[in-house]
Amino acid sequence: MKILFVSLGCDKNLVDTENMLGILKNKGFEFTDDEWEADIIAINTCCFIGDAKQESINTILEMAEHKKDARCKVLVVAGCLAHRYQDEIIKEIPEVDAFVGTSSYDKIADMINSVLEEKGISNFVEDANRMPMVEADRIVTTPGYYEYLKIAEGCDKRCSYCIIPKVRGNYRSIPMESLLAEARKLVEFGAKELILVAQETTLYGKDLYGEKSLPRLLHELCKIDGLYWIRILYCYPEEITDELIETIRTEEKVCHYLDIPIQHASDNILKRMGRRTNQAELRDMIARLRERIPDICLRTTLITGFPGETQEDHEE
């Protein structure tokens, strides 16, 4: 049977999609990019911000039409929207046959087969803190010369604007030996650059090894032959250590590049957001990075229009 898979949202979601594609391929399913010839349509959704939620809903509605006018037999909704709004989707979009949550995507093949066996709506939305067990190789959907390596799942920060801990669970690091094995396979398949992603990369390993272990992971990844670049995204500023800075400075394969989501510059708004840093601490961190690694490239994320934000806060 042929499956059309639509992946929405962030790069972490894309890794989940690639894992699901690998699982489905192992179970004998074929893939298509034409919704008119798909027996099964699966959508990996996002609900992090309003626009992403609306895009996911629109895509579900669009694909639901193919239950009426094409050969589609099964419509699957996976990911964050399925985890957060399952009851609403069941009520408003009855064409959806199956739901797979953020922590149970490893069961997607069983879920589809259950629907095909006419057992009714298949529901695999489980505890957000469960860690999926994937044995199949991912199917890479990026151009091939770079690939994302998801090193952890979930988040413990609980910023006031963020739904991630509810739909993705608490922070859970992926064991280092599993990451190194996956990295070697990705390089073997042609990846020259690995981009490390998680809801927060800087806390990697603290839950497993009792200490922040991102520097140690970087040292081990740098030993892989054929890997040329390692890029780090989503570093919370309060968790960046001198050890991490020194690792980036000295390891030739680690790009002089960091994504540091600071979200705002006003202490008033940072406090309302539940962030762990103030403006002085942010300035100090950025100054230390630029002093130790003069050519570093920094990327950030900012929120404007936050509840309570004044014009003065915005100008700051």
BAFI-3210 file (N, C-alpha, C; in Angstrom, 3 decimals, decimal comma, padded with zeros to 6 digits):
// residues 316
n [1|2|3|4|5|6|7|8|9|10|11|12|13|14|15|16|17|18|19|20|21|22|23|24|25|26|27|28|29|30|31|32|33|34|35|36|37|38|39|40|41|42|43|44|45|46|47|48|49|50|51|52|53|54|55|56|57|58|59|60|61|62|63|64|65|66|67|68|69|70|71|72|73|74|75|76|77|78|79|80|81|82|83|84|85|86|87|88|89|90|91|92|93|94|95|96|97|98|99|100|101|102|103|104|105|106|107|108|109|110|111|112|113|114|115|116|117|118|119|120|121|122|123|124|125|126|127|128|129|130|131|132|133|134|135|136|137|138|139|140|141|142|143|144|145|146|147|148|149|150|151|152|153|154|155|156|157|158|159|160|161|162|163|164|165|166|167|168|169|170|171|172|173|174|175|176|177|178|179|180|181|182|183|184|185|186|187|188|189|190|191|192|193|194|195|196|197|198|199|200|201|202|203|204|205|206|207|208|209|210|211|212|213|214|215|216|217|218|219|220|221|222|223|224|225|226|227|228|229|230|231|232|233|234|235|236|237|238|239|240|241|242|243|244|245|246|247|248|249|250|251|252|253|254|255|256|257|258|259|260|261|262|263|264|265|266|267|268|269|270|271|272|273|274|275|276|277|278|279|280|281|282|283|284|285|286|287|288|289|290|291|292|293|294|295|296|297|298|299|300|301|302|303|304|305|306|307|308|309|310|311|312|313|314|315|316]
n.u [000,834|000,379|001,801|001,335|003,250|003,170|005,132|005,181|006,126|008,886|012,465|012,927|010,534|010,737|012,746|011,357|009,439|011,108|011,969|009,514|009,006|011,078|010,296|007,857|008,692|010,172|008,091|006,982|005,496|004,909|005,947|004,586|004,411|002,139|-001,003|-003,307|-002,943|-002,491|-002,961|-002,920|-002,735|-000,594|-000,037|002,319|002,103|002,166|001,874|002,933|002,985|000,416|000,134|001,361|-000,296|-002,667|-001,844|-001,449|-004,092|-005,407|-004,087|-004,843|-007,622|-007,567|-006,414|-008,308|-010,359|-009,621|-010,446|-012,894|-012,823|-010,771|-008,424|-007,790|-007,738|-007,073|-006,552|-004,124|-003,238|-000,509|001,928|002,394|-000,081|-001,947|-001,457|-002,213|-004,785|-006,537|-009,212|-010,778|-010,252|-011,325|-014,012|-014,505|-013,358|-014,213|-013,186|-010,631|-008,751|-006,871|-004,659|-001,491|000,652|003,253|005,060|004,763|005,274|006,614|004,839|003,393|003,013|001,669|-000,633|-001,784|-002,288|-004,188|-006,376|-006,855|-007,718|-010,222|-010,871|-011,865|-011,362|-007,977|-005,838|-003,000|-002,030|-000,125|001,439|003,284|005,883|006,961|009,524|010,046|010,807|012,889|013,946|014,407|016,226|016,429|014,751|016,257|015,350|016,329|018,620|020,809|023,561|023,609|022,282|019,852|020,479|018,818|019,164|017,917|014,735|011,736|011,228|012,139|011,848|009,542|008,579|006,408|004,918|004,934|004,018|005,364|006,456|004,082|003,171|005,401|006,664|008,844|012,365|014,410|017,306|018,885|020,652|024,229|025,700|023,789|023,320|025,834|026,052|023,923|024,794|027,097|025,907|024,416|026,463|027,705|025,733|026,067|025,998|027,637|027,565|026,337|023,563|022,901|020,052|017,418|014,820|016,223|019,576|021,722|021,471|021,995|022,370|022,348|020,299|020,853|023,583|024,232|025,457|026,020|026,565|027,097|029,583|031,219|029,854|030,223|033,020|033,243|031,715|033,299|035,299|034,458|035,114|034,875|032,918|032,448|031,443|029,875|027,025|025,371|022,208|019,665|020,531|020,132|020,707|021,465|022,544|024,888|028,173|031,599|033,145|031,753|032,008|034,792|035,100|033,776|035,497|037,943|037,601|037,918|035,925|033,554|031,223|031,664|029,235|026,141|022,797|020,924|018,214|017,002|014,667|013,703|014,633|014,003|013,958|011,586|009,748|011,096|010,915|008,130|007,839|008,902|011,533|015,012|017,014|018,395|018,727|021,350|022,770|022,462|023,863|026,410|026,933|026,927|029,047|031,173|031,222|031,900|034,363|035,922|035,558|036,031|035,033|032,496|029,181|026,008|022,670|019,280|016,061|013,166|010,390|007,751|005,186|004,299|002,071|001,505|003,683|005,176|005,518|007,980|009,320|009,392|010,978|013,352]
n.v [-001,187|002,308|005,211|008,623|011,045|013,831|016,280|018,615|021,654|021,755|020,964|018,892|017,541|016,677|014,745|012,805|012,161|011,034|008,778|007,440|006,947|005,147|002,971|002,273|001,583|-000,724|-002,379|-002,946|-001,055|001,274|004,454|007,617|010,771|011,824|012,726|011,789|009,169|007,854|005,344|005,624|008,451|010,375|012,805|014,654|016,723|020,175|022,364|024,546|027,376|029,810|030,128|027,799|025,838|026,432|025,922|023,162|022,268|023,128|021,561|018,976|019,141|019,562|017,144|015,387|015,572|013,815|011,397|011,217|011,714|010,321|007,519|007,138|005,393|005,479|007,974|009,563|011,301|012,696|013,579|016,811|018,305|016,236|015,137|017,167|018,085|015,974|015,113|017,232|017,067|014,568|015,145|017,281|016,636|014,031|012,367|011,574|008,747|007,730|008,332|009,336|009,902|012,189|010,650|008,063|007,336|005,191|003,161|003,396|001,771|-000,512|000,751|001,717|-000,716|-001,730|-000,046|-000,702|-003,272|-002,819|-002,085|000,146|003,581|004,162|004,626|005,939|007,735|008,385|008,494|011,433|011,280|008,902|007,103|006,610|003,512|002,789|000,733|000,544|001,906|005,408|007,182|009,390|012,720|015,195|017,148|015,396|015,878|017,095|016,377|016,070|015,465|014,297|014,812|014,735|014,633|016,473|018,901|020,678|023,286|024,944|027,555|030,396|030,778|028,465|025,319|022,978|021,195|019,929|018,532|017,195|016,178|015,575|016,444|014,239|012,610|011,065|008,034|008,143|006,211|005,275|007,559|007,966|005,676|006,100|008,467|007,591|005,922|007,813|009,355|007,400|007,059|009,362|011,914|014,959|016,948|017,242|018,329|019,243|018,810|019,535|020,138|021,583|021,731|022,125|020,971|018,367|015,008|015,359|014,138|011,464|011,013|012,542|014,984|017,849|016,881|017,565|018,641|016,318|014,568|015,958|015,766|013,007|012,671|014,091|012,329|010,736|009,445|011,024|012,764|016,204|018,686|019,923|021,216|023,257|023,676|025,557|026,370|027,064|030,134|030,320|027,888|027,499|026,581|027,223|025,071|024,054|026,222|026,218|023,731|024,135|026,065|024,730|022,249|021,254|020,397|021,352|023,775|027,326|028,531|029,253|028,678|030,629|031,009|033,894|035,270|037,775|041,186|042,794|042,967|042,934|041,634|039,227|038,098|037,777|035,875|033,690|033,088|032,179|034,022|037,376|040,674|041,628|039,265|037,967|039,722|039,414|036,708|036,668|038,409|036,936|034,711|035,977|037,011|034,724|033,235|034,807|034,878|033,813|032,950|034,029|033,093|033,925|033,857|035,828|037,172|039,338|041,612|040,299|039,413|042,142|043,575|046,695|049,713|050,745|048,459|047,046|048,714|048,520]
n.w [000,000|-000,631|000,826|001,549|003,064|005,088|006,501|009,027|010,804|013,149|013,007|014,814|014,691|012,072|012,257|013,723|011,778|009,796|011,164|011,401|008,698|008,154|009,774|008,563|005,986|006,580|007,208|004,818|003,416|000,724|-000,694|-001,747|-003,488|-004,362|-003,596|-004,750|-005,442|-003,122|-000,703|001,979|004,045|005,950|008,452|010,062|012,673|013,956|016,784|018,022|017,748|016,909|014,071|013,123|014,179|012,799|010,169|010,358|010,908|008,574|006,683|007,469|006,986|004,216|003,299|004,272|002,445|000,503|001,364|000,352|-002,422|-003,622|-003,581|-000,966|002,059|004,728|007,122|008,894|011,815|013,313|015,899|017,553|017,485|017,403|019,881|021,628|020,866|020,408|021,124|020,170|017,431|016,783|017,161|015,348|012,870|011,468|009,520|010,145|010,937|012,668|015,417|016,444|019,049|020,247|021,634|020,825|018,219|017,223|016,933|014,657|012,339|013,317|014,149|011,745|010,462|012,198|011,707|009,035|009,369|010,171|012,819|013,969|015,167|015,595|018,282|019,510|021,446|024,017|027,318|027,551|028,390|027,642|025,929|022,568|020,888|018,419|015,880|013,196|010,380|009,818|007,185|005,199|004,555|004,063|001,965|001,947|002,289|004,707|007,958|010,562|013,997|016,587|019,940|022,367|024,055|024,854|027,595|030,570|031,357|031,273|030,397|030,408|028,080|026,623|025,241|025,012|027,144|027,915|025,654|024,777|026,962|029,871|030,111|028,362|027,741|024,929|024,992|024,815|023,372|021,567|020,035|018,864|017,302|015,537|014,338|012,984|011,053|009,589|008,508|007,016|005,122|003,699|004,863|005,530|007,335|010,623|012,402|015,550|017,482|019,804|022,221|024,001|023,767|025,462|027,975|027,631|028,649|031,425|032,854|032,448|033,030|035,176|034,893|032,761|029,510|026,909|025,846|026,023|024,305|021,901|021,589|021,134|018,780|017,024|016,424|014,384|011,281|008,106|008,789|008,736|009,617|012,578|013,909|016,317|017,681|019,497|022,200|025,481|027,112|029,842|030,401|029,071|029,311|030,405|029,677|027,451|025,682|025,333|024,106|021,656|020,648|020,334|019,034|015,799|014,041|014,987|014,310|014,417|015,584|017,020|018,063|020,067|021,843|023,047|023,494|024,637|025,649|027,737|031,217|032,636|030,885|030,406|032,934|033,149|031,189|032,389|032,066|032,630|032,736|032,888|031,348|031,775|032,278|029,830|028,124|029,215|028,678|025,842|025,359|026,461|024,737|022,292|022,921|023,441|021,128|018,505|015,843|015,941|014,928|015,744|016,307|017,019|018,742|019,056|020,862|020,258|021,391|023,621|026,320|028,448|027,606|027,212|025,219|025,820|026,785|024,377|022,722|024,103]
ca.u [000,000|001,172|001,594|001,802|003,592|003,373|005,796|005,073|006,765|010,317|013,403|012,727|009,409|011,223|013,439|010,300|008,885|012,074|011,908|008,274|009,194|011,907|009,466|006,873|009,406|010,485|006,853|006,550|004,720|005,565|005,699|004,234|004,246|000,892|-002,109|-004,385|-002,703|-002,133|-003,926|-002,832|-002,133|-000,190|000,404|002,985|001,626|002,790|000,924|003,751|002,462|-000,882|000,244|001,688|-001,519|-003,601|-001,321|-001,729|-005,531|-005,728|-003,563|-005,715|-008,883|-007,295|-006,204|-009,545|-011,175|-009,232|-011,214|-014,149|-012,685|-009,587|-008,360|-007,325|-008,517|-006,696|-005,980|-003,426|-002,726|000,543|002,679|001,982|-001,506|-002,659|-001,278|-002,883|-006,169|-007,129|-010,667|-011,368|-010,151|-012,318|-015,339|-014,666|-012,883|-014,440|-012,460|-009,371|-008,900|-005,862|-003,864|-000,255|001,213|004,673|005,893|004,403|005,337|007,178|003,736|002,568|002,656|000,631|-001,833|-002,377|-002,828|-005,402|-007,459|-007,136|-008,468|-011,553|-011,069|-012,286|-010,313|-006,780|-005,374|-001,747|-001,590|000,208|002,167|004,269|007,236|007,452|010,550|009,827|011,876|012,964|015,038|014,622|017,019|015,676|014,814|016,688|014,568|017,102|019,356|021,740|024,883|023,458|021,174|019,617|020,673|018,067|019,927|017,073|013,315|011,055|011,831|011,749|011,925|008,176|008,366|004,967|004,279|005,317|003,232|006,210|006,501|002,827|003,014|006,638|007,113|010,030|013,626|014,973|018,435|019,090|021,973|025,300|026,077|022,783|023,552|027,056|025,741|023,087|025,631|027,948|025,064|024,085|027,677|027,881|024,754|026,456|025,955|028,918|027,311|025,269|023,020|022,389|018,812|016,580|014,169|017,359|020,746|022,758|021,304|022,149|023,071|022,255|019,384|021,442|024,956|024,403|026,120|025,876|027,528|027,204|030,985|031,726|029,240|030,891|034,352|033,082|031,257|034,415|036,173|033,873|035,711|033,921|032,080|033,260|030,867|028,858|026,391|024,571|021,058|018,812|021,296|019,607|021,883|021,895|023,159|026,150|029,283|032,937|033,601|031,140|032,652|036,148|034,955|033,482|036,691|039,108|037,306|037,870|034,714|032,389|031,080|031,601|027,850|025,198|021,457|020,640|016,929|016,955|013,233|013,444|015,748|013,490|013,874|010,173|009,120|011,782|010,331|006,779|007,979|009,439|012,894|015,974|018,093|018,032|019,487|022,775|023,339|022,520|024,982|027,652|027,139|027,287|030,393|032,134|031,313|032,611|035,758|036,626|035,442|035,730|034,300|031,284|027,926|024,935|021,288|018,397|014,621|012,589|008,937|007,229|003,751|003,985|001,149|002,150|004,804|004,949|006,337|009,346|009,898|009,631|012,112|014,549]
ca.v [000,000|003,528|006,224|010,004|011,545|015,276|016,639|020,041|022,051|021,959|019,911|017,741|016,821|016,031|013,522|011,833|011,723|010,140|007,505|006,753|006,451|003,945|001,897|001,861|000,878|-002,061|-003,167|-003,241|000,012|002,087|005,883|008,404|012,203|012,193|012,378|011,129|007,726|007,356|004,547|006,122|009,777|010,655|014,185|014,898|018,085|021,080|023,300|025,371|028,741|029,844|029,897|026,386|025,083|026,641|025,186|021,733|022,042|023,279|020,402|017,841|019,334|019,345|015,721|014,672|015,538|012,666|010,234|011,244|011,792|009,595|006,129|007,115|004,567|005,763|009,293|009,518|012,566|012,398|014,719|017,675|018,628|015,014|014,937|018,219|018,359|014,745|015,082|018,208|016,564|013,490|015,766|018,204|016,084|012,584|011,592|011,081|007,367|007,283|009,353|008,841|011,002|012,503|009,650|006,700|007,220|003,888|002,214|003,855|000,678|-001,300|001,567|001,708|-002,065|-001,865|000,620|-001,497|-004,455|-002,306|-002,133|001,462|004,585|003,664|005,723|005,665|008,924|007,861|009,386|012,229|010,992|007,641|007,265|005,644|002,557|002,657|-000,137|000,719|003,056|006,549|007,538|010,788|013,556|016,400|016,925|014,278|016,274|017,400|015,666|016,424|014,429|014,704|014,253|014,650|014,895|017,127|020,067|020,903|024,709|025,432|028,979|030,630|030,815|027,271|024,100|021,820|020,170|019,180|017,624|016,449|015,549|016,064|016,314|012,882|012,494|009,793|007,538|008,557|005,129|005,237|008,715|007,759|004,668|006,752|009,422|006,836|005,493|008,980|009,696|006,322|007,297|010,526|013,207|015,598|017,835|016,863|019,465|018,718|019,481|019,082|021,343|022,288|020,858|022,398|020,121|016,963|014,047|015,598|013,147|010,119|010,901|013,363|016,248|018,257|016,045|017,957|018,666|014,951|014,065|016,613|015,157|011,675|012,840|014,596|011,204|009,965|009,714|011,391|013,850|017,412|019,802|019,686|022,502|023,119|024,572|025,596|026,417|028,046|030,917|030,082|026,560|027,454|026,538|027,487|023,832|023,994|027,252|025,746|022,628|024,740|026,800|023,883|021,119|021,808|020,016|022,035|025,098|028,498|028,918|028,794|029,228|030,902|031,714|034,751|035,592|039,202|041,889|043,518|042,140|042,817|040,609|037,957|037,560|037,319|034,668|032,581|032,780|032,039|034,998|038,781|041,284|041,698|037,926|037,719|040,505|038,804|035,451|036,979|038,985|035,840|033,935|036,743|037,148|033,444|032,764|036,089|034,764|033,028|033,455|033,767|033,216|033,926|033,947|036,868|037,280|040,678|041,603|039,402|040,063|043,020|044,290|048,110|050,226|050,869|047,098|046,694|049,490|047,982]
ca.w [000,000|-000,787|001,850|001,414|004,397|005,149|007,759|009,331|012,051|013,361|012,605|015,695|014,100|010,854|012,667|014,033|010,498|009,150|011,889|011,008|007,330|008,247|010,332|007,561|004,911|007,091|007,250|003,461|002,791|-000,292|-000,510|-002,915|-003,224|-005,031|-002,701|-005,492|-005,541|-001,789|000,065|003,348|004,169|007,333|008,648|011,338|012,882|014,921|017,398|018,916|017,667|016,252|012,623|012,900|014,469|011,699|009,010|010,582|010,750|007,151|005,960|007,794|006,254|002,789|003,044|004,587|001,237|-000,321|001,807|-000,414|-003,878|-004,108|-003,131|000,421|002,985|006,115|007,370|010,176|012,353|014,287|016,401|018,670|017,430|017,789|021,318|022,394|020,469|019,882|021,313|019,264|016,053|016,655|017,076|014,236|011,591|011,616|008,501|010,709|011,387|013,627|016,093|017,056|019,824|020,094|022,307|020,402|016,763|016,853|016,752|013,537|011,426|013,993|014,178|010,410|010,223|013,008|010,980|007,831|009,818|010,524|014,269|014,419|015,330|016,269|019,123|020,200|022,166|025,333|028,221|026,806|028,872|027,087|024,891|021,487|020,613|016,960|015,449|011,755|009,959|009,314|005,767|005,183|003,641|003,760|000,704|002,035|002,778|006,131|008,584|011,961|015,008|017,776|021,053|023,559|023,849|025,959|028,243|031,960|031,683|031,501|030,164|030,533|026,765|025,847|025,446|024,732|028,203|027,976|024,513|024,537|028,203|030,563|029,369|028,341|026,815|024,239|025,395|023,919|022,456|020,502|019,170|018,080|016,281|014,532|013,608|012,045|009,933|008,773|007,761|006,041|004,058|002,915|005,557|005,847|008,479|011,539|013,143|016,816|017,865|020,918|022,740|024,586|023,617|026,467|029,168|027,245|029,500|032,868|033,417|032,333|033,525|036,366|034,571|031,371|028,774|025,503|025,403|025,830|023,072|020,780|021,432|020,543|017,400|016,218|016,069|013,283|009,970|007,071|009,286|008,626|010,371|013,598|014,221|017,535|017,782|020,690|023,455|026,429|027,516|031,220|030,522|028,322|030,262|029,864|029,036|026,120|024,860|025,000|023,150|020,350|020,210|020,061|018,150|014,447|013,321|015,547|013,691|015,290|015,314|018,049|018,133|021,483|021,914|024,242|023,575|024,864|026,280|028,898|032,421|032,970|030,048|030,668|034,167|032,814|030,367|033,177|031,624|033,729|032,558|032,725|030,253|032,114|032,100|028,388|027,585|029,688|027,946|024,454|025,386|026,679|023,500|021,260|023,348|023,315|019,741|017,856|014,570|016,129|014,369|016,699|015,849|018,181|018,551|019,897|020,871|020,508|021,649|024,739|027,262|029,423|027,011|026,922|024,123|026,350|026,749|022,968|022,251|024,752]
c.u [000,879|000,779|002,134|002,055|003,893|003,977|005,771|005,878|008,276|011,169|013,318|011,579|009,846|011,970|012,424|009,683|009,815|012,119|010,653|008,386|010,029|011,125|008,500|007,519|009,731|009,270|006,265|005,697|005,566|005,182|005,359|004,183|002,992|-000,287|-003,242|-004,158|-002,351|-003,280|-004,028|-002,184|-001,843|000,345|001,036|002,851|002,430|001,704|001,648|003,295|001,169|-000,828|000,514|000,461|-002,511|-003,154|-001,627|-003,205|-005,921|-005,267|-004,419|-007,019|-008,704|-007,171|-007,454|-010,453|-010,861|-009,828|-012,505|-013,910|-011,452|-009,571|-007,965|-008,289|-008,265|-006,069|-005,425|-002,988|-001,747|001,101|001,952|000,500|-002,341|-002,603|-002,126|-004,379|-006,880|-008,658|-011,365|-011,341|-011,177|-013,711|-015,527|-014,270|-013,005|-013,718|-011,151|-009,590|-007,968|-005,070|-002,616|000,424|002,709|005,572|005,626|004,455|005,942|006,089|002,898|002,147|001,552|-000,704|-002,543|-003,001|-004,112|-006,593|-007,853|-007,909|-009,842|-011,861|-011,472|-011,122|-009,161|-006,115|-004,122|-001,181|-001,376|000,908|003,263|005,692|007,776|008,510|010,333|011,055|011,894|014,183|015,357|015,491|016,099|015,797|015,095|015,897|015,232|017,933|020,405|023,086|024,820|022,269|021,076|019,839|019,972|018,664|019,103|015,641|012,768|011,818|011,286|011,597|010,559|008,069|006,852|004,222|004,324|004,534|004,094|006,253|005,229|002,716|004,254|007,221|008,337|011,286|014,164|016,079|018,443|020,491|023,043|025,677|025,082|022,999|024,776|026,829|024,901|023,905|026,507|027,150|024,742|025,277|027,933|026,939|025,027|026,459|027,368|028,795|026,167|024,861|022,347|021,171|018,181|015,766|015,215|018,570|021,715|022,645|021,548|022,928|022,890|021,357|019,973|022,758|025,246|025,112|025,873|026,979|027,621|028,659|031,547|031,147|029,926|032,269|034,247|032,630|032,397|035,377|035,668|034,502|034,627|032,925|032,929|032,758|029,864|028,312|025,431|023,453|020,468|019,576|020,694|020,774|022,382|022,603|024,478|027,317|030,599|033,487|033,027|031,790|034,045|036,101|034,675|034,727|037,785|038,842|037,071|036,565|033,460|032,320|031,064|030,251|026,991|023,846|021,119|019,323|016,841|015,533|012,911|014,675|015,312|013,383|012,427|009,513|009,785|011,214|008,929|006,817|008,442|010,827|013,860|017,112|017,525|018,951|020,988|023,451|023,448|023,690|026,325|027,962|027,593|028,697|031,453|032,310|032,138|034,085|036,541|036,636|035,053|034,895|032,985|030,078|026,798|023,576|020,387|016,942|014,079|011,072|008,573|005,730|003,355|003,036|001,894|003,293|004,390|005,779|007,791|010,050|010,279|010,863|013,416|015,014]
c.v [001,252|004,577|007,569|010,523|013,034|015,615|018,149|020,360|022,029|020,787|018,701|016,871|016,067|014,736|012,435|011,282|010,735|008,783|006,725|006,189|005,167|002,755|001,365|001,119|-000,545|-002,980|-003,383|-002,192|000,733|003,548|006,547|009,876|012,735|011,756|011,647|009,623|007,089|006,549|005,060|007,499|010,019|012,080|014,294|016,384|018,856|021,968|024,288|026,822|028,701|029,544|028,431|025,509|025,210|025,908|023,697|021,429|022,127|022,075|019,166|017,943|019,075|017,855|014,894|014,581|014,318|011,355|010,111|011,082|011,093|008,190|006,009|006,345|004,937|007,154|009,309|010,928|012,226|013,699|015,556|018,005|017,424|014,809|015,932|018,319|017,128|014,747|016,035|017,723|015,461|014,070|016,532|017,629|014,561|011,735|011,019|009,708|006,994|008,456|008,699|010,030|011,149|011,420|008,229|006,509|005,899|002,844|002,527|002,721|-000,185|-000,559|001,554|000,344|-002,299|-001,219|-000,191|-002,770|-004,095|-002,464|-000,778|002,421|003,993|004,826|005,318|006,962|008,509|008,916|010,115|011,921|009,645|007,934|006,209|004,760|002,273|001,829|000,044|001,947|004,167|006,660|009,028|011,570|014,906|016,129|015,823|014,659|016,784|016,628|016,107|015,214|014,903|014,013|014,135|014,958|015,629|018,295|020,203|022,385|025,313|026,960|029,225|030,591|029,479|026,024|022,834|020,795|019,329|018,165|016,785|015,819|016,199|015,814|014,896|012,818|011,119|009,300|007,813|007,461|005,017|006,388|008,515|006,726|005,271|007,720|008,708|006,371|006,662|009,415|008,656|006,514|008,589|011,863|013,702|016,503|017,270|018,089|018,923|019,522|018,774|020,290|022,229|021,359|020,972|021,533|018,655|016,161|014,229|014,565|011,742|009,978|011,787|014,682|016,579|017,598|016,396|018,061|017,272|014,339|014,666|016,014|013,794|011,767|013,276|013,484|010,428|010,392|010,030|012,455|015,118|018,566|019,289|021,049|022,300|024,160|024,539|025,478|027,481|028,788|030,611|028,752|026,443|027,577|026,912|026,251|023,710|025,008|026,791|024,604|023,164|025,423|025,878|022,716|021,650|021,503|020,738|023,455|026,195|029,186|028,396|029,454|029,383|031,670|032,553|035,250|037,067|039,844|042,650|042,578|041,919|041,678|039,252|037,294|037,024|036,015|033,457|032,173|032,819|033,050|036,409|039,394|041,325|040,347|037,565|038,458|039,887|037,527|035,728|037,561|037,902|035,010|034,676|036,948|035,872|032,937|033,966|035,980|034,008|033,741|033,051|034,015|033,207|033,940|034,977|036,867|038,746|040,580|040,668|040,116|040,872|043,834|045,741|048,521|050,362|049,509|046,734|047,437|048,954|046,709]
c.w [000,000|000,252|001,365|002,823|004,305|006,505|007,925|010,586|011,999|012,880|013,525|015,170|012,851|011,180|013,016|012,755|009,811|009,843|011,517|009,599|007,324|008,759|009,281|006,393|005,330|007,103|005,859|002,788|001,738|-000,080|-001,840|-002,520|-003,911|-004,169|-003,406|-005,624|-004,199|-001,185|001,499|003,306|005,645|007,407|010,025|011,639|013,929|015,525|018,298|018,931|016,848|014,764|012,311|013,144|013,316|010,442|009,148|010,366|009,278|006,344|006,226|007,003|004,758|002,480|003,359|003,362|000,380|000,192|000,981|-001,909|-004,432|-003,506|-001,665|001,322|004,435|006,177|008,793|010,564|013,474|014,856|017,443|018,664|017,835|019,295|022,114|022,105|019,921|019,979|020,356|017,817|015,812|016,433|015,777|012,878|011,649|010,573|009,032|011,335|012,524|014,164|016,670|017,738|019,635|020,677|021,831|018,895|016,306|016,599|015,521|012,607|012,028|013,972|012,829|010,114|011,008|012,306|009,749|008,155|010,360|012,005|014,841|014,527|016,131|016,997|019,875|020,787|023,614|026,173|027,444|027,229|028,387|026,029|023,806|021,269|019,119|016,594|013,965|011,486|009,459|007,799|005,694|004,143|003,370|002,503|000,760|002,593|004,213|006,672|010,032|012,853|016,278|018,989|022,336|023,168|025,063|026,559|029,665|032,303|032,028|031,459|030,024|029,204|026,035|026,245|025,394|025,877|028,283|026,853|024,241|025,801|028,811|029,727|029,504|027,298|026,170|024,592|024,340|022,922|021,301|019,518|018,291|016,985|015,168|013,691|012,588|010,832|009,004|007,927|006,679|004,850|003,294|003,621|005,858|007,070|009,305|012,347|014,394|017,248|019,062|021,325|023,415|024,524|024,789|027,713|028,861|028,282|030,990|033,543|033,399|033,086|034,730|036,130|033,107|030,546|027,296|025,052|025,140|024,561|021,853|020,521|020,737|019,083|016,493|015,790|014,856|011,959|008,950|007,504|009,352|009,483|011,398|014,010|015,397|017,542|019,194|022,007|024,368|027,068|028,923|031,410|029,753|029,296|029,582|029,155|027,626|025,185|024,414|023,991|021,750|019,784|019,708|019,109|016,730|013,715|013,827|014,993|014,755|015,073|016,463|017,831|019,617|021,559|023,188|024,522|023,820|025,490|027,530|030,095|032,842|032,189|030,246|031,921|033,910|032,012|031,173|032,733|032,806|033,645|032,550|031,664|030,539|031,898|030,618|027,757|027,981|028,907|026,509|024,385|025,569|025,422|022,456|021,634|023,098|021,876|018,892|016,582|014,707|015,515|015,313|016,061|017,071|017,755|019,528|019,772|021,129|020,728|022,774|025,710|028,324|028,856|026,714|025,713|024,557|026,350|025,319|022,436|022,842|024,044]
res [m|k|i|l|f|v|s|l|g|c|d|k|n|l|v|d|t|e|n|m|l|g|i|l|k|n|k|g|f|e|f|t|d|d|e|w|e|a|d|i|i|a|i|n|t|c|c|f|i|g|d|a|k|q|e|s|i|n|t|i|l|e|m|a|e|h|k|k|d|a|r|c|k|v|l|v|v|a|g|c|l|a|h|r|y|q|d|e|i|i|k|e|i|p|e|v|d|a|f|v|g|t|s|s|y|d|k|i|a|d|m|i|n|s|v|l|e|e|k|g|i|s|n|f|v|e|d|a|n|r|m|p|m|v|e|a|d|r|i|v|t|t|p|g|y|y|e|y|l|k|i|a|e|g|c|d|k|r|c|s|y|c|i|i|p|k|v|r|g|n|y|r|s|i|p|m|e|s|l|l|a|e|a|r|k|l|v|e|f|g|a|k|e|l|i|l|v|a|q|e|t|t|l|y|g|k|d|l|y|g|e|k|s|l|p|r|l|l|h|e|l|c|k|i|d|g|l|y|w|i|r|i|l|y|c|y|p|e|e|i|t|d|e|l|i|e|t|i|r|t|e|e|k|v|c|h|y|l|d|i|p|i|q|h|a|s|d|n|i|l|k|r|m|g|r|r|t|n|q|a|e|l|r|d|m|i|a|r|l|r|e|r|i|p|d|i|c|l|r|t|t|l|i|t|g|f|p|g|e|t|q|e|d|h|e|e]
***
